[in-house]
Amino acid sequence: TLRHIGALRIAHGALMRNNDMKSLKMPGTNLTSEQTFFLAYAQTQCYQRQPLLQLLRTQLGSYDEGTALNAALIHMPEFAKAFECEARKNQCFD
């Protein structure tokens, strides 16, 4: 989870340093570039797995991508701000 959060923060920071990207709306949507960034990241973490394969992976010490994705986004106040939702009060990282 920490590597997901770290990588996401580095990539998000790079995006937000570019002033041209901050106010850009993605064509064909009402999404900001920041919202599109988080949605694109989420799509990279979505996999269709068979339940038996996932059970085997979990037993080998690798938890599913959905859990990693949700844990990373929960701990990113930038995500809550981008989608104008309430930040979680019990987050571990700022």
ZIHU-V165341 format. One record per backbone hydrogen bond with DSSP energy under -1.0 kcal/mol. NH is the residue of the N-H (numbers start at 0). CO is the residue of the C=O. E is the energy in kcal/mol with one decimal. If there is no record, write none. Layout:
nh/co/e
NH/CO/E
NH/CO/E
This chain:
nh/co/e
4/0/-2.5
5/1/-2.8
6/2/-2.5
7/3/-2.5
8/4/-2.5
9/5/-2.2
10/6/-2.4
11/7/-2.7
12/8/-2.6
13/9/-2.1
14/10/-2.1
15/11/-2.5
16/12/-1.4
20/17/-1.5
25/30/-2.3
28/25/-1.8
32/23/-1.5
35/31/-2.4
36/32/-2.1
37/33/-1.9
38/34/-2.3
39/35/-2.7
40/36/-2.3
41/37/-2.3
42/38/-2.1
43/39/-1.4
44/41/-1.1
45/42/-1.1
53/49/-2.2
54/50/-2.4
55/51/-2.2
56/52/-2.5
57/53/-2.5
58/54/-2.3
59/55/-1.5
60/57/-1.5
61/56/-2.6
67/63/-1.7
68/64/-3.0
69/65/-2.6
70/66/-2.4
71/67/-2.2
72/68/-2.5
73/69/-2.3
74/70/-1.2
75/72/-1.5
78/75/-1.2
79/75/-1.3
80/76/-2.4
81/77/-2.3
82/78/-1.7
84/79/-2.5
